[in-house]
Amino acid sequence: MKKLLLIGFWGVSFLGFSQNVKPKEDKNKDEKALLVKTDQSELEAKKKAAEEKAKLPKPYDPKADAEQDIQNLIAKAKKENKNIMIQAGGNWCIWCLRFNQFVQTTPELKKLVDKNYLYYHLNYSPDNKNEKVFSQYGNPGDKFGYPVFIVLNKDGKMIHVQQSDVLEEGKGYSLEKVKEFFSHWTPKKS
C-alpha cells in the first residue's frame, strides 16, 4: 500500500512539473516587452499632457508677495462684500491649469465667480512654496494635493477648504459639481 501511495505521489508530482513551463529567458522577454509597451504609453501620455500644459494660461506667479496680495484682497472684499477664493497650486500642475481654464472659459462659472469672489492663484512651486501663507490655512496641499481651494470670508477668515478631485469628471471638471461648490460658498447677503 505504501509503494502504491508513493508511486501515485510521484506520478502526480511528475504531471505537475511536466506542464508547459516557459524557459526563464522567454519569461523575461515577455516582461520586457510589457515594460516597453507600458513605458511607451506612459511617454505618450506625458507628451500629450506637456502639449496641453504648454497651451494653457499660467496664472500662478512665483514672484508674487502672496501675503500682501491676500491682505489687499481682504480690504477689497470688505468693500465689495465678496468672499475670496484662493486656488492653490502652480503652473507645473496640469489639473490646476485645467481648472483655471475651465472657470475662465465657461461663462456660467465666470459670471458666478466674478459676482461673488475675488479670485487668487496662490503659488506653490520649488521657486516659492509660500510656506508661511500655507501654514496659516493648515497646509491643505499636503493633505489634498493640488489644486486645493481655500475660501475666505470678506474678513479674511477661512470658512472652507475644498479638495479638487471631487470636482473632477474624466480628464476635466464637472460643470454641475463646480457650480455647486462656488454657489455654496458665496457670501451671505445681509
Secondary structure, DSSP 8 states (H G I E B T S, - for coil): -HHHHHHHHHHHHHHHHTS----HHHHHHHHHHHHHHHHHHHHHHHHHHHHHHHHS-----TTS-HHHHHHHHHHHHHHHT-EEEEEEE-TT-HHHHHHHHHHHH-HHHHHHHHHHEEEEEEE-SSS---HHHHHHTT-HHHHH-SSEEEEE-TTS-EEEEEESGGGEETTEE-HHHHHHHHHHTS----
